[in-house]
Amino acid sequence: MNIKKIFIVYRKELLDLFRDRRTIISSIVIPIILYPVLMIGFNALMSRQTIRLHEQEVIIYVVDEAENEYSERAYEALAATPRVQIFQQIDNYRELFNEKVIHAIVTFESEELNDGYSYLNARITFNRVDERSELAYSTIHNVLRDLEKEFIGGRLQAINISEDILKVIEIEADNVATEQQTLGMILARFLPYFLILISISGASIAAVDLVAGEKERGTLETILVSAATRLELVLGKFIAVITIALITVLLNLASIFFSFRHLVTQAAAETVAIQIPFGNLFLILILMAPMIIFFAAIVFSLSTYSRNMRESYSYTQPLMIAAMLLSLISALPAIETTFGMTLIPVINVSLMIKDIMMGDFNIILYLSTLISTSMLVVLSVWFSIRLFSKEEILFRTTEDSAIIDRK
């Protein structure tokens, strides 16, 4: 095995991949542009639309069947609320509500208690799937809750009892989690899913083109008759696939972290002190390295077996779906990383990334995940090299299938 020849093959395949517009777009352009545009741009748009929604006027219709002091004060409180317009005495108010002209209907009814006290029953009719109707409901609810406190205070004052008598338990939340840990917890819910997904997609883009693509273009035979041996060829191609996958993962990971940090910093002023956890990133990259090689070996084998690029992509899709479903286990509640979990492919890496981001990972379980994944790497790479060495697999093209059958 000649290292120089492997490097020549590697350099040649890498240059060919970077000349391909699809590789540049999917591996470099999309990670740099996609996440900032989606996360930062979409968040800014959503914030602006939310502000516009709360600045809009809501129209409510009041049906006062109680006609007492409580209903009158409730009506006055609603009328004094900014951006609230009240309709009354309209016969077709139900039709207007169905047509979304009126956003909510409040019906006041007087109810009697056994001890002689009465209370105001306010039934709010609204449409939860309509944003302005939902806004009208929350506005009415908040106004009436504040008014209820005033009514209770008035009743207690009438019988010379302080409102302090209602204060029995006061709950104070003492959250010991730092902003750094909170950021890690949020990222831990979706980061494993994204990393595993882009690992497969990044590797498949290169692997499909380097083997199945060359079969389809008819250039594989030319490479096979070169001075490089079959092992040198497969290693050069395989390292090129790993390189593209690593570049894709690194750019996506950096883009996600910086975009998400920008969002968190904009969300609250106290989070400006949050720093990117580069130590965690380093541990994640070490963990992802064998997983990337594992996926690269699988998609390289699938590309070797396939007759053309279309067939290769059809084999890659089920692999991607299976890996996505397994990686989602990190988002499930009450799932802990155990020694048994570290032996299950994809699940072990997904759970360990979650533990790392939350700052609560076990070094023994981390090493167990690393070792078990590395063992899979050895097996998958060996199988990939063996598959590439078989001519009946390598020349499984549509044009050559008839010749192979006659043999």
Buried (B, 14 or more C-beta within 10 A) or exposed (E): EEEEBBBBBBEBBBEBBBEBEEBEEBBBEBBEEBBBEEBBEEBEEEEEEEEEEEEEEBBBBBBBEBEEEBBEBBBEBBEEBEEBBBBEEEEEBEEBBEEEEBBBBBBBBBEEEEEEEEBBBBEBBBBEEBBBBBBBBBBBBEBBEEBBEEBEEEEBEEEEEEEEEEEEEEEEEEEEEEBBBBBBBBBBBBBBBBBBBBBBBBBBBBBBBBBBBBBBEEEBEEBBEEEBBBBBBBBBBBBBBBBBBBBBBBBBBBBBBBBBBBBBBBEEEEBEEBEBBEEBBEBBBEBBBBBBBBBBBBBBBBBBBBBBBEBBBEBBEEBBEEBBEBBBBBBEEEBEBEEEBBBBBBBBBBBBBBBBBBBBBBEEBBEBBBEBBBEBBEEBBEBBBEBBBEEEBBBBBEEBEEEEEEE
